[in-house]
């Protein structure tokens, strides 16, 4: 079961999921308040999102699936993995092991991460926004990969003349980290794939010392997070991928599929 990151819908896996269907039944879940999913106020902070995933498992009558979460999807993995470890076979974190997923007091704080900041690519031009295909080509040119068409159309509106409009505002965006907990006791077998948070080709080609410094500092924080997980969860497999974007399953699809298959083969 594939769980998207913050602000995304399950359509972000439209190109990735079919690579797994030869070996697995694959499901994608869009969390409450995003895309076509409904929204209701949270009842138990971040654990509400984990409870939503459990409700989907119950509705589909799925027993002990492998949960795969990207980015803040790691919060849902850890919520279930700490409270109901027997409900899942394993957890796969796709650059999802930030403090909202694991925090034993030895990891970088959100304050440290925000102070470093994430280098932002140049925005798309008017020409790039003439069509959704143009916007996807912009992503490929600037980032070195692109997002599935279905996901782009979920996140951006369409103008009357068919151009790419402003980003859609989803009600779930304001509560993604509401009632965030410090998850530590993650019991299920777990694979953590950690990116280098490479901003993409535009940044690699940049000589700007500020951008280079941000990338170096951010990588150091990610190393601390990965080391804390390795030390605290000896049974976990932590894989660090160089030159990988936060959307690691898109920027480094082959690497992620290889590591996931090797990990899942050991579960059989």
LUMDRENTI-444015 format. One record per residue (C-alpha): residue in one letter; x, y, z. Coordinates in nm, 3 decimals. Layout:
! residues N
<r><aa>A</aa><x>X</x><y>Y</y><z>Z</z></r>
...
//
This chain:
! residues 268
<r><aa>X</aa><x>0.000</x><y>0.000</y><z>0.000</z></r>
<r><aa>X</aa><x>0.151</x><y>0.328</y><z>-0.118</z></r>
<r><aa>X</aa><x>0.102</x><y>0.643</y><z>0.092</z></r>
<r><aa>X</aa><x>0.192</x><y>0.980</y><z>-0.064</z></r>
<r><aa>X</aa><x>0.377</x><y>1.270</y><z>0.089</z></r>
<r><aa>X</aa><x>0.235</x><y>1.597</y><z>0.210</z></r>
<r><aa>X</aa><x>0.028</x><y>1.782</y><z>-0.046</z></r>
<r><aa>X</aa><x>0.033</x><y>1.489</y><z>-0.289</z></r>
<r><aa>X</aa><x>-0.231</x><y>1.236</y><z>-0.386</z></r>
<r><aa>X</aa><x>-0.194</x><y>0.869</y><z>-0.466</z></r>
<r><aa>X</aa><x>-0.160</x><y>0.971</y><z>-0.832</z></r>
<r><aa>X</aa><x>0.201</x><y>1.066</y><z>-0.756</z></r>
<r><aa>X</aa><x>0.267</x><y>0.689</y><z>-0.780</z></r>
<r><aa>X</aa><x>0.097</x><y>0.651</y><z>-1.122</z></r>
<r><aa>X</aa><x>0.428</x><y>0.580</y><z>-1.297</z></r>
<r><aa>X</aa><x>0.599</x><y>0.400</y><z>-1.007</z></r>
<r><aa>X</aa><x>0.323</x><y>0.161</y><z>-0.895</z></r>
<r><aa>X</aa><x>0.297</x><y>-0.034</y><z>-1.222</z></r>
<r><aa>X</aa><x>0.661</x><y>-0.139</y><z>-1.179</z></r>
<r><aa>X</aa><x>0.550</x><y>-0.339</y><z>-0.873</z></r>
<r><aa>X</aa><x>0.232</x><y>-0.500</y><z>-1.003</z></r>
<r><aa>X</aa><x>0.416</x><y>-0.794</y><z>-1.157</z></r>
<r><aa>X</aa><x>0.494</x><y>-0.920</y><z>-0.804</z></r>
<r><aa>X</aa><x>0.237</x><y>-0.756</y><z>-0.577</z></r>
<r><aa>X</aa><x>-0.118</x><y>-0.632</y><z>-0.550</z></r>
<r><aa>X</aa><x>-0.061</x><y>-0.256</y><z>-0.523</z></r>
<r><aa>X</aa><x>-0.292</x><y>0.002</y><z>-0.367</z></r>
<r><aa>X</aa><x>-0.255</x><y>0.378</y><z>-0.336</z></r>
<r><aa>X</aa><x>-0.433</x><y>0.585</y><z>-0.072</z></r>
<r><aa>X</aa><x>-0.492</x><y>0.960</y><z>-0.084</z></r>
<r><aa>X</aa><x>-0.513</x><y>1.091</y><z>0.273</z></r>
<r><aa>X</aa><x>-0.807</x><y>1.291</y><z>0.404</z></r>
<r><aa>X</aa><x>-0.831</x><y>1.647</y><z>0.283</z></r>
<r><aa>X</aa><x>-0.638</x><y>1.599</y><z>-0.042</z></r>
<r><aa>X</aa><x>-0.742</x><y>1.529</y><z>-0.399</z></r>
<r><aa>X</aa><x>-1.079</x><y>1.357</y><z>-0.410</z></r>
<r><aa>X</aa><x>-1.065</x><y>1.238</y><z>-0.049</z></r>
<r><aa>X</aa><x>-1.311</x><y>1.392</y><z>0.194</z></r>
<r><aa>X</aa><x>-1.205</x><y>1.590</y><z>0.499</z></r>
<r><aa>X</aa><x>-1.310</x><y>1.595</y><z>0.862</z></r>
<r><aa>X</aa><x>-1.128</x><y>1.750</y><z>1.161</z></r>
<r><aa>X</aa><x>-0.866</x><y>1.536</y><z>1.330</z></r>
<r><aa>X</aa><x>-0.967</x><y>1.352</y><z>1.644</z></r>
<r><aa>X</aa><x>-0.631</x><y>1.228</y><z>1.772</z></r>
<r><aa>X</aa><x>-0.367</x><y>1.445</y><z>1.614</z></r>
<r><aa>X</aa><x>-0.123</x><y>1.274</y><z>1.380</z></r>
<r><aa>X</aa><x>-0.252</x><y>0.930</y><z>1.481</z></r>
<r><aa>X</aa><x>-0.577</x><y>1.014</y><z>1.300</z></r>
<r><aa>X</aa><x>-0.394</x><y>0.973</y><z>0.970</z></r>
<r><aa>X</aa><x>-0.267</x><y>0.633</y><z>1.084</z></r>
<r><aa>X</aa><x>-0.621</x><y>0.537</y><z>1.186</z></r>
<r><aa>X</aa><x>-0.740</x><y>0.636</y><z>0.838</z></r>
<r><aa>X</aa><x>-0.495</x><y>0.391</y><z>0.683</z></r>
<r><aa>X</aa><x>-0.614</x><y>0.117</y><z>0.919</z></r>
<r><aa>X</aa><x>-0.973</x><y>0.192</y><z>0.815</z></r>
<r><aa>X</aa><x>-0.875</x><y>0.139</y><z>0.451</z></r>
<r><aa>X</aa><x>-0.706</x><y>-0.192</y><z>0.541</z></r>
<r><aa>X</aa><x>-1.024</x><y>-0.302</y><z>0.716</z></r>
<r><aa>X</aa><x>-1.246</x><y>-0.191</y><z>0.428</z></r>
<r><aa>X</aa><x>-1.036</x><y>-0.384</y><z>0.177</z></r>
<r><aa>X</aa><x>-0.993</x><y>-0.679</y><z>0.414</z></r>
<r><aa>X</aa><x>-0.614</x><y>-0.666</y><z>0.378</z></r>
<r><aa>X</aa><x>-0.411</x><y>-0.866</y><z>0.627</z></r>
<r><aa>X</aa><x>-0.053</x><y>-0.761</y><z>0.707</z></r>
<r><aa>X</aa><x>0.032</x><y>-0.563</y><z>0.394</z></r>
<r><aa>X</aa><x>0.361</x><y>-0.383</y><z>0.337</z></r>
<r><aa>X</aa><x>0.311</x><y>-0.010</y><z>0.388</z></r>
<r><aa>X</aa><x>0.526</x><y>0.220</y><z>0.173</z></r>
<r><aa>X</aa><x>0.520</x><y>0.589</y><z>0.262</z></r>
<r><aa>X</aa><x>0.683</x><y>0.892</y><z>0.103</z></r>
<r><aa>X</aa><x>0.780</x><y>1.203</y><z>0.300</z></r>
<r><aa>X</aa><x>0.522</x><y>1.277</y><z>0.570</z></r>
<r><aa>X</aa><x>0.366</x><y>0.942</y><z>0.485</z></r>
<r><aa>X</aa><x>0.632</x><y>0.819</y><z>0.727</z></r>
<r><aa>X</aa><x>0.422</x><y>0.966</y><z>1.006</z></r>
<r><aa>X</aa><x>0.142</x><y>0.725</y><z>0.919</z></r>
<r><aa>X</aa><x>0.386</x><y>0.432</y><z>0.894</z></r>
<r><aa>X</aa><x>0.529</x><y>0.504</y><z>1.237</z></r>
<r><aa>X</aa><x>0.187</x><y>0.565</y><z>1.391</z></r>
<r><aa>X</aa><x>0.077</x><y>0.218</y><z>1.286</z></r>
<r><aa>X</aa><x>0.417</x><y>0.057</y><z>1.343</z></r>
<r><aa>X</aa><x>0.430</x><y>0.170</y><z>1.706</z></r>
<r><aa>X</aa><x>0.065</x><y>0.117</y><z>1.800</z></r>
<r><aa>X</aa><x>-0.038</x><y>-0.181</y><z>1.587</z></r>
<r><aa>X</aa><x>0.280</x><y>-0.354</y><z>1.467</z></r>
<r><aa>X</aa><x>0.097</x><y>-0.682</y><z>1.406</z></r>
<r><aa>X</aa><x>-0.125</x><y>-0.520</y><z>1.142</z></r>
<r><aa>X</aa><x>0.159</x><y>-0.492</y><z>0.888</z></r>
<r><aa>X</aa><x>0.428</x><y>-0.717</y><z>0.741</z></r>
<r><aa>X</aa><x>0.685</x><y>-0.441</y><z>0.697</z></r>
<r><aa>X</aa><x>0.734</x><y>-0.067</y><z>0.652</z></r>
<r><aa>X</aa><x>0.919</x><y>0.109</y><z>0.372</z></r>
<r><aa>X</aa><x>1.011</x><y>0.474</y><z>0.425</z></r>
<r><aa>X</aa><x>1.078</x><y>0.663</y><z>0.100</z></r>
<r><aa>X</aa><x>1.273</x><y>0.963</y><z>0.229</z></r>
<r><aa>X</aa><x>1.014</x><y>0.961</y><z>0.504</z></r>
<r><aa>X</aa><x>1.231</x><y>0.930</y><z>0.815</z></r>
<r><aa>X</aa><x>1.218</x><y>1.288</y><z>0.938</z></r>
<r><aa>X</aa><x>1.133</x><y>1.382</y><z>1.300</z></r>
<r><aa>X</aa><x>0.761</x><y>1.329</y><z>1.234</z></r>
<r><aa>X</aa><x>0.841</x><y>0.961</y><z>1.175</z></r>
<r><aa>X</aa><x>1.126</x><y>0.900</y><z>1.420</z></r>
<r><aa>X</aa><x>1.248</x><y>1.121</y><z>1.702</z></r>
<r><aa>X</aa><x>1.445</x><y>0.985</y><z>1.996</z></r>
<r><aa>X</aa><x>1.592</x><y>1.323</y><z>2.088</z></r>
<r><aa>X</aa><x>1.910</x><y>1.262</y><z>1.889</z></r>
<r><aa>X</aa><x>1.781</x><y>1.365</y><z>1.548</z></r>
<r><aa>X</aa><x>1.789</x><y>1.707</y><z>1.383</z></r>
<r><aa>X</aa><x>1.505</x><y>1.930</y><z>1.494</z></r>
<r><aa>X</aa><x>1.261</x><y>2.094</y><z>1.255</z></r>
<r><aa>X</aa><x>1.413</x><y>2.425</y><z>1.364</z></r>
<r><aa>X</aa><x>1.756</x><y>2.312</y><z>1.245</z></r>
<r><aa>X</aa><x>1.613</x><y>2.190</y><z>0.916</z></r>
<r><aa>X</aa><x>1.414</x><y>2.508</y><z>0.855</z></r>
<r><aa>X</aa><x>1.716</x><y>2.725</y><z>0.933</z></r>
<r><aa>X</aa><x>1.911</x><y>2.548</y><z>0.661</z></r>
<r><aa>X</aa><x>1.620</x><y>2.568</y><z>0.419</z></r>
<r><aa>X</aa><x>1.554</x><y>2.382</y><z>0.097</z></r>
<r><aa>X</aa><x>1.696</x><y>2.534</y><z>-0.222</z></r>
<r><aa>X</aa><x>1.410</x><y>2.623</y><z>-0.453</z></r>
<r><aa>X</aa><x>1.431</x><y>2.586</y><z>-0.833</z></r>
<r><aa>X</aa><x>1.349</x><y>2.875</y><z>-1.066</z></r>
<r><aa>X</aa><x>0.971</x><y>2.895</y><z>-1.118</z></r>
<r><aa>X</aa><x>0.811</x><y>2.783</y><z>-1.445</z></r>
<r><aa>X</aa><x>0.775</x><y>3.050</y><z>-1.710</z></r>
<r><aa>X</aa><x>0.452</x><y>3.154</y><z>-1.879</z></r>
<r><aa>X</aa><x>0.554</x><y>2.932</y><z>-2.169</z></r>
<r><aa>X</aa><x>0.594</x><y>2.634</y><z>-1.933</z></r>
<r><aa>X</aa><x>0.242</x><y>2.695</y><z>-1.800</z></r>
<r><aa>X</aa><x>0.082</x><y>2.696</y><z>-2.145</z></r>
<r><aa>X</aa><x>-0.007</x><y>2.328</y><z>-2.098</z></r>
<r><aa>X</aa><x>0.029</x><y>2.045</y><z>-1.851</z></r>
<r><aa>X</aa><x>0.271</x><y>1.876</y><z>-2.086</z></r>
<r><aa>X</aa><x>0.479</x><y>2.193</y><z>-2.085</z></r>
<r><aa>X</aa><x>0.482</x><y>2.196</y><z>-1.706</z></r>
<r><aa>X</aa><x>0.596</x><y>1.835</y><z>-1.696</z></r>
<r><aa>X</aa><x>0.871</x><y>1.915</y><z>-1.946</z></r>
<r><aa>X</aa><x>0.979</x><y>2.202</y><z>-1.720</z></r>
<r><aa>X</aa><x>1.015</x><y>1.956</y><z>-1.429</z></r>
<r><aa>X</aa><x>1.221</x><y>1.721</y><z>-1.643</z></r>
<r><aa>X</aa><x>1.446</x><y>2.002</y><z>-1.759</z></r>
<r><aa>X</aa><x>1.496</x><y>2.159</y><z>-1.417</z></r>
<r><aa>X</aa><x>1.477</x><y>1.859</y><z>-1.182</z></r>
<r><aa>X</aa><x>1.587</x><y>1.574</y><z>-1.406</z></r>
<r><aa>X</aa><x>1.256</x><y>1.390</y><z>-1.358</z></r>
<r><aa>X</aa><x>0.890</x><y>1.474</y><z>-1.390</z></r>
<r><aa>X</aa><x>0.567</x><y>1.407</y><z>-1.205</z></r>
<r><aa>X</aa><x>0.288</x><y>1.185</y><z>-1.340</z></r>
<r><aa>X</aa><x>0.031</x><y>1.371</y><z>-1.547</z></r>
<r><aa>X</aa><x>-0.249</x><y>1.258</y><z>-1.316</z></r>
<r><aa>X</aa><x>-0.073</x><y>1.406</y><z>-1.013</z></r>
<r><aa>X</aa><x>-0.001</x><y>1.738</y><z>-1.183</z></r>
<r><aa>X</aa><x>-0.368</x><y>1.769</y><z>-1.277</z></r>
<r><aa>X</aa><x>-0.472</x><y>1.692</y><z>-0.919</z></r>
<r><aa>X</aa><x>-0.252</x><y>1.969</y><z>-0.779</z></r>
<r><aa>X</aa><x>-0.303</x><y>2.245</y><z>-1.036</z></r>
<r><aa>X</aa><x>-0.623</x><y>2.401</y><z>-1.164</z></r>
<r><aa>X</aa><x>-0.703</x><y>2.465</y><z>-1.530</z></r>
<r><aa>X</aa><x>-0.779</x><y>2.808</y><z>-1.672</z></r>
<r><aa>X</aa><x>-1.075</x><y>2.857</y><z>-1.913</z></r>
<r><aa>X</aa><x>-0.831</x><y>2.866</y><z>-2.206</z></r>
<r><aa>X</aa><x>-0.669</x><y>2.536</y><z>-2.106</z></r>
<r><aa>X</aa><x>-0.353</x><y>2.673</y><z>-1.945</z></r>
<r><aa>X</aa><x>-0.214</x><y>2.552</y><z>-1.614</z></r>
<r><aa>X</aa><x>-0.380</x><y>2.751</y><z>-1.339</z></r>
<r><aa>X</aa><x>-0.287</x><y>2.818</y><z>-0.974</z></r>
<r><aa>X</aa><x>-0.219</x><y>2.538</y><z>-0.729</z></r>
<r><aa>X</aa><x>-0.532</x><y>2.389</y><z>-0.573</z></r>
<r><aa>X</aa><x>-0.579</x><y>2.452</y><z>-0.203</z></r>
<r><aa>X</aa><x>-0.669</x><y>2.134</y><z>-0.016</z></r>
<r><aa>X</aa><x>-0.821</x><y>2.151</y><z>0.336</z></r>
<r><aa>X</aa><x>-0.587</x><y>1.883</y><z>0.468</z></r>
<r><aa>X</aa><x>-0.279</x><y>2.099</y><z>0.421</z></r>
<r><aa>X</aa><x>-0.320</x><y>2.289</y><z>0.745</z></r>
<r><aa>X</aa><x>-0.336</x><y>1.980</y><z>0.969</z></r>
<r><aa>X</aa><x>-0.062</x><y>1.754</y><z>0.833</z></r>
<r><aa>X</aa><x>0.154</x><y>1.798</y><z>1.142</z></r>
<r><aa>X</aa><x>-0.125</x><y>1.871</y><z>1.391</z></r>
<r><aa>X</aa><x>-0.065</x><y>1.689</y><z>1.717</z></r>
<r><aa>X</aa><x>0.266</x><y>1.552</y><z>1.589</z></r>
<r><aa>X</aa><x>0.409</x><y>1.277</y><z>1.812</z></r>
<r><aa>X</aa><x>0.761</x><y>1.153</y><z>1.878</z></r>
<r><aa>X</aa><x>0.760</x><y>0.798</y><z>1.744</z></r>
<r><aa>X</aa><x>1.047</x><y>0.580</y><z>1.865</z></r>
<r><aa>X</aa><x>0.942</x><y>0.218</y><z>1.917</z></r>
<r><aa>X</aa><x>0.897</x><y>0.108</y><z>1.558</z></r>
<r><aa>X</aa><x>0.863</x><y>-0.271</y><z>1.577</z></r>
<r><aa>X</aa><x>0.791</x><y>-0.401</y><z>1.225</z></r>
<r><aa>X</aa><x>1.074</x><y>-0.487</y><z>0.989</z></r>
<r><aa>X</aa><x>1.161</x><y>-0.161</y><z>0.816</z></r>
<r><aa>X</aa><x>1.352</x><y>-0.026</y><z>0.519</z></r>
<r><aa>X</aa><x>1.455</x><y>0.340</y><z>0.526</z></r>
<r><aa>X</aa><x>1.561</x><y>0.488</y><z>0.192</z></r>
<r><aa>X</aa><x>1.725</x><y>0.825</y><z>0.254</z></r>
<r><aa>X</aa><x>1.783</x><y>1.081</y><z>-0.020</z></r>
<r><aa>X</aa><x>2.059</x><y>1.338</y><z>-0.041</z></r>
<r><aa>X</aa><x>1.783</x><y>1.598</y><z>-0.093</z></r>
<r><aa>X</aa><x>1.940</x><y>1.690</y><z>-0.427</z></r>
<r><aa>X</aa><x>1.730</x><y>1.980</y><z>-0.557</z></r>
<r><aa>X</aa><x>1.784</x><y>1.870</y><z>-0.915</z></r>
<r><aa>X</aa><x>1.991</x><y>1.949</y><z>-1.220</z></r>
<r><aa>X</aa><x>1.944</x><y>2.323</y><z>-1.185</z></r>
<r><aa>X</aa><x>2.121</x><y>2.322</y><z>-0.845</z></r>
<r><aa>X</aa><x>2.397</x><y>2.083</y><z>-0.948</z></r>
<r><aa>X</aa><x>2.486</x><y>2.321</y><z>-1.228</z></r>
<r><aa>X</aa><x>2.479</x><y>2.624</y><z>-0.997</z></r>
<r><aa>X</aa><x>2.796</x><y>2.790</y><z>-0.871</z></r>
<r><aa>X</aa><x>2.602</x><y>2.987</y><z>-0.610</z></r>
<r><aa>X</aa><x>2.785</x><y>2.933</y><z>-0.278</z></r>
<r><aa>X</aa><x>2.461</x><y>2.980</y><z>-0.083</z></r>
<r><aa>X</aa><x>2.293</x><y>2.694</y><z>-0.268</z></r>
<r><aa>X</aa><x>2.599</x><y>2.472</y><z>-0.238</z></r>
<r><aa>X</aa><x>2.615</x><y>2.549</y><z>0.135</z></r>
<r><aa>X</aa><x>2.248</x><y>2.465</y><z>0.184</z></r>
<r><aa>X</aa><x>2.290</x><y>2.129</y><z>0.013</z></r>
<r><aa>X</aa><x>2.598</x><y>2.043</y><z>0.222</z></r>
<r><aa>X</aa><x>2.430</x><y>2.144</y><z>0.549</z></r>
<r><aa>X</aa><x>2.110</x><y>1.960</y><z>0.466</z></r>
<r><aa>X</aa><x>2.300</x><y>1.641</y><z>0.381</z></r>
<r><aa>X</aa><x>2.477</x><y>1.660</y><z>0.717</z></r>
<r><aa>X</aa><x>2.140</x><y>1.675</y><z>0.895</z></r>
<r><aa>X</aa><x>2.012</x><y>1.378</y><z>0.694</z></r>
<r><aa>X</aa><x>2.324</x><y>1.182</y><z>0.792</z></r>
<r><aa>X</aa><x>2.246</x><y>1.252</y><z>1.158</z></r>
<r><aa>X</aa><x>1.888</x><y>1.133</y><z>1.114</z></r>
<r><aa>X</aa><x>1.998</x><y>0.815</y><z>0.936</z></r>
<r><aa>X</aa><x>2.264</x><y>0.743</y><z>1.201</z></r>
<r><aa>X</aa><x>2.011</x><y>0.787</y><z>1.483</z></r>
<r><aa>X</aa><x>1.780</x><y>0.535</y><z>1.317</z></r>
<r><aa>X</aa><x>2.062</x><y>0.284</y><z>1.256</z></r>
<r><aa>X</aa><x>2.170</x><y>0.308</y><z>1.621</z></r>
<r><aa>X</aa><x>1.820</x><y>0.288</y><z>1.769</z></r>
<r><aa>X</aa><x>1.663</x><y>0.029</y><z>1.539</z></r>
<r><aa>X</aa><x>1.935</x><y>-0.234</y><z>1.477</z></r>
<r><aa>X</aa><x>1.706</x><y>-0.453</y><z>1.265</z></r>
<r><aa>X</aa><x>1.622</x><y>-0.173</y><z>1.023</z></r>
<r><aa>X</aa><x>1.791</x><y>-0.143</y><z>0.686</z></r>
<r><aa>X</aa><x>1.898</x><y>0.213</y><z>0.607</z></r>
<r><aa>X</aa><x>1.999</x><y>0.291</y><z>0.248</z></r>
<r><aa>X</aa><x>2.141</x><y>0.634</y><z>0.160</z></r>
<r><aa>X</aa><x>2.119</x><y>0.726</y><z>-0.207</z></r>
<r><aa>X</aa><x>2.352</x><y>0.999</y><z>-0.335</z></r>
<r><aa>X</aa><x>2.224</x><y>1.256</y><z>-0.585</z></r>
<r><aa>X</aa><x>1.865</x><y>1.165</y><z>-0.501</z></r>
<r><aa>X</aa><x>1.580</x><y>1.412</y><z>-0.481</z></r>
<r><aa>X</aa><x>1.326</x><y>1.412</y><z>-0.199</z></r>
<r><aa>X</aa><x>1.093</x><y>1.245</y><z>-0.452</z></r>
<r><aa>X</aa><x>1.340</x><y>0.960</y><z>-0.449</z></r>
<r><aa>X</aa><x>1.106</x><y>0.710</y><z>-0.614</z></r>
<r><aa>X</aa><x>1.090</x><y>0.942</y><z>-0.916</z></r>
<r><aa>X</aa><x>1.447</x><y>1.071</y><z>-0.932</z></r>
<r><aa>X</aa><x>1.605</x><y>0.731</y><z>-0.855</z></r>
<r><aa>X</aa><x>1.333</x><y>0.487</y><z>-0.952</z></r>
<r><aa>X</aa><x>1.569</x><y>0.204</y><z>-1.049</z></r>
<r><aa>X</aa><x>1.760</x><y>0.227</y><z>-0.719</z></r>
<r><aa>X</aa><x>1.443</x><y>0.235</y><z>-0.512</z></r>
<r><aa>X</aa><x>1.288</x><y>-0.061</y><z>-0.692</z></r>
<r><aa>X</aa><x>1.609</x><y>-0.262</y><z>-0.651</z></r>
<r><aa>X</aa><x>1.629</x><y>-0.193</y><z>-0.278</z></r>
<r><aa>X</aa><x>1.259</x><y>-0.257</y><z>-0.223</z></r>
<r><aa>X</aa><x>1.263</x><y>-0.588</y><z>-0.410</z></r>
<r><aa>X</aa><x>1.574</x><y>-0.710</y><z>-0.223</z></r>
<r><aa>X</aa><x>1.413</x><y>-0.609</y><z>0.107</z></r>
<r><aa>X</aa><x>1.074</x><y>-0.765</y><z>0.029</z></r>
<r><aa>X</aa><x>1.228</x><y>-1.085</y><z>-0.105</z></r>
<r><aa>X</aa><x>1.368</x><y>-1.147</y><z>0.242</z></r>
<r><aa>X</aa><x>1.017</x><y>-1.131</y><z>0.385</z></r>
<r><aa>X</aa><x>0.886</x><y>-1.417</y><z>0.173</z></r>
//
